[in-house]
């Protein structure tokens, strides 16, 4: 244990292996045989301690970054940018590699960052946003289901139907019927249909 100094005053003790004071040389050579020194060694300069305290204080002010009480736009800038790109280009083919390239990250790093920030994979987020857009179009337009599927970026109607039902619990046609009948959109979780007022 060595004393830890801050501003010339001892503020604690830290564990540090023994070291030799002397000229550097080949291991075991005469120049390497310095004297053992156990005098106090400052582990961090004062400026580093002050900087670390400032960083920790800022982290404390921002919170833990969890979803509880999370500040608006708490996503990393790369994720915010990618989410905007996804929302603005739902009708286009969107891939992790292409999105990662727009934010200048590797595809793997971007995918991990996106999932850590949103709780969803990029593909799951894209499908979720596409279904959300489809619900708006089904309720507010008279376009055919196939047209809406393709406009929202789905490559086939069966895939659209599967994703739509997985997210809302009903088929696109049943969703539209509920919305048009003025009963509110019919939705359900995992296939159990219920009405959303």
C-alpha positions as CSV (number, residue, x, y, z in Angstrom):
1,X,0.0,0.0,0.0
2,X,1.3,3.4,-0.9
3,X,-0.1,6.8,0.2
4,X,-2.2,8.6,-2.4
5,X,-1.5,12.3,-2.6
6,X,-3.8,15.1,-3.7
7,X,-2.4,18.6,-3.6
8,X,0.5,17.4,-1.4
9,X,-1.8,15.9,1.2
10,X,-2.4,12.2,1.7
11,X,-6.0,11.4,0.8
12,X,-5.8,7.6,1.1
13,X,-3.7,4.6,0.3
14,X,-3.5,2.7,-2.9
15,X,-2.0,-0.7,-3.8
16,X,0.9,-0.4,-6.1
17,X,3.5,-3.0,-6.8
18,X,7.1,-2.4,-5.7
19,X,9.4,-0.6,-8.1
20,X,13.0,0.2,-8.4
21,X,14.5,3.6,-8.8
22,X,17.6,3.6,-11.1
23,X,18.7,3.7,-14.7
24,X,16.9,1.4,-17.1
25,X,19.0,-1.4,-18.5
26,X,18.8,-5.0,-19.4
27,X,16.9,-7.1,-16.9
28,X,19.2,-8.3,-14.3
29,X,22.1,-6.0,-15.4
30,X,24.0,-3.7,-13.0
31,X,22.1,-0.7,-14.2
32,X,18.8,-2.4,-13.4
33,X,19.8,-2.8,-9.7
34,X,18.4,0.4,-8.3
35,X,17.2,0.8,-4.8
36,X,13.7,-0.1,-3.7
37,X,11.5,3.0,-3.2
38,X,8.3,3.0,-1.2
39,X,7.9,6.7,-1.0
40,X,4.4,8.2,-1.7
41,X,3.5,8.1,-5.4
42,X,0.7,10.4,-6.7
43,X,-1.4,8.0,-8.8
44,X,-3.3,10.8,-10.6
45,X,-2.4,14.5,-11.1
46,X,-4.9,16.9,-9.6
47,X,-6.2,17.9,-13.0
48,X,-7.1,14.3,-13.8
49,X,-9.0,13.9,-10.5
50,X,-10.9,17.2,-11.2
51,X,-11.7,16.0,-14.7
52,X,-13.0,12.7,-13.5
53,X,-15.2,14.3,-10.9
54,X,-16.6,16.6,-13.6
55,X,-17.4,13.7,-15.9
56,X,-19.1,11.7,-13.0
57,X,-21.1,14.8,-12.1
58,X,-22.3,15.2,-15.7
59,X,-23.3,11.5,-15.8
60,X,-25.2,12.0,-12.6
61,X,-27.0,15.0,-14.0
62,X,-28.0,13.1,-17.2
63,X,-29.3,10.0,-15.3
64,X,-28.7,6.4,-16.1
65,X,-29.9,6.6,-19.7
66,X,-32.6,4.0,-19.1
67,X,-36.1,4.4,-20.4
68,X,-37.5,5.6,-17.1
69,X,-37.3,9.4,-17.1
70,X,-35.1,9.3,-20.2
71,X,-34.5,12.8,-21.6
72,X,-35.9,13.5,-25.1
73,X,-33.5,12.7,-27.9
74,X,-31.3,10.7,-25.5
75,X,-30.4,8.4,-28.4
76,X,-26.9,8.7,-29.7
77,X,-26.7,11.0,-32.7
78,X,-26.1,8.1,-35.1
79,X,-29.3,6.4,-33.9
80,X,-31.3,9.6,-34.1
81,X,-30.1,10.1,-37.7
82,X,-30.8,6.5,-38.6
83,X,-34.3,6.7,-37.2
84,X,-35.0,9.8,-39.2
85,X,-33.7,8.1,-42.3
86,X,-35.9,5.1,-41.7
87,X,-39.0,7.2,-41.0
88,X,-38.4,9.3,-44.1
89,X,-37.7,6.4,-46.4
90,X,-40.1,3.6,-45.3
91,X,-41.1,2.8,-48.9
92,X,-37.5,2.1,-49.9
93,X,-35.3,-0.9,-49.4
94,X,-33.5,-0.3,-46.0
95,X,-30.6,-2.4,-44.9
96,X,-28.4,-2.3,-41.8
97,X,-25.3,-1.9,-44.0
98,X,-26.8,1.1,-45.9
99,X,-27.9,2.8,-42.7
100,X,-24.6,2.1,-41.0
101,X,-22.8,3.7,-44.0
102,X,-24.8,6.9,-43.7
103,X,-23.6,7.3,-40.1
104,X,-20.1,6.1,-40.8
105,X,-20.1,3.1,-38.6
106,X,-19.5,-0.6,-39.3
107,X,-22.7,-2.6,-39.8
108,X,-22.1,-4.7,-36.6
109,X,-21.3,-1.7,-34.4
110,X,-24.3,0.2,-35.7
111,X,-26.7,-2.8,-35.2
112,X,-25.5,-3.2,-31.5
113,X,-25.7,0.6,-30.9
114,X,-29.2,0.7,-32.4
115,X,-30.5,-2.2,-30.4
116,X,-29.0,-0.9,-27.1
117,X,-30.6,2.4,-27.7
118,X,-34.1,1.4,-29.0
119,X,-34.5,-2.1,-27.6
120,X,-35.2,-3.3,-31.1
121,X,-33.1,-4.6,-33.9
122,X,-33.0,-2.4,-37.0
123,X,-35.2,-4.9,-38.9
124,X,-37.8,-5.0,-36.1
125,X,-37.8,-1.2,-35.9
126,X,-38.2,-0.8,-39.7
127,X,-41.1,-3.3,-39.7
128,X,-42.8,-1.6,-36.7
129,X,-42.6,1.8,-38.4
130,X,-43.9,0.3,-41.7
131,X,-46.9,-1.2,-39.9
132,X,-47.5,2.1,-38.1
133,X,-47.6,3.9,-41.4
134,X,-49.9,1.2,-42.9
135,X,-52.4,1.7,-40.1
136,X,-52.5,5.4,-40.9
137,X,-53.0,4.7,-44.6
138,X,-55.6,2.0,-44.0
139,X,-57.7,4.2,-41.7
140,X,-57.3,7.4,-43.8
141,X,-57.3,6.3,-47.5
142,X,-59.2,4.0,-49.8
143,X,-56.1,2.5,-51.4
144,X,-56.0,-1.2,-51.9
145,X,-54.2,-3.3,-49.3
146,X,-51.6,-4.4,-51.8
147,X,-50.9,-0.8,-52.8
148,X,-50.5,0.3,-49.2
149,X,-48.2,-2.7,-48.5
150,X,-45.9,-1.7,-51.3
151,X,-46.0,2.0,-50.5
152,X,-44.9,1.1,-46.9
153,X,-41.9,-0.8,-48.2
154,X,-43.1,-4.4,-47.9
155,X,-42.0,-6.6,-50.8
156,X,-45.0,-8.9,-50.7
157,X,-48.6,-8.8,-49.6
158,X,-48.3,-12.1,-47.5
159,X,-45.3,-10.7,-45.7
160,X,-47.2,-7.5,-45.0
161,X,-50.2,-9.4,-43.7
162,X,-48.0,-11.5,-41.4
163,X,-46.1,-8.4,-40.0
164,X,-49.4,-6.4,-39.7
165,X,-51.2,-9.2,-37.8
166,X,-48.2,-9.9,-35.6
167,X,-48.1,-6.2,-34.5
168,X,-51.8,-5.4,-34.3
169,X,-53.4,-8.8,-33.8
170,X,-55.8,-8.4,-36.8
171,X,-55.5,-8.5,-40.6
172,X,-55.1,-5.3,-42.5
173,X,-58.7,-5.7,-43.9
174,X,-60.2,-6.2,-40.5
175,X,-58.3,-3.2,-39.2
176,X,-59.6,-1.0,-42.0
177,X,-63.2,-2.3,-41.5
178,X,-63.0,-1.4,-37.8
179,X,-61.6,2.0,-38.6
180,X,-64.2,2.7,-41.3
181,X,-67.1,1.6,-39.2
182,X,-66.2,4.3,-36.7
183,X,-65.7,1.8,-33.9
184,X,-62.1,2.8,-33.6
185,X,-59.3,0.8,-34.9
186,X,-59.4,-2.9,-34.0
187,X,-56.2,-4.0,-32.5
188,X,-55.0,-6.8,-30.4
189,X,-51.8,-8.1,-28.8
190,X,-50.5,-11.4,-30.2
191,X,-53.7,-12.2,-32.0
192,X,-56.3,-11.4,-29.3
193,X,-58.4,-8.7,-30.9
194,X,-59.7,-5.8,-28.9
195,X,-61.0,-2.4,-29.7
196,X,-58.9,0.7,-29.2
197,X,-61.1,3.7,-28.4
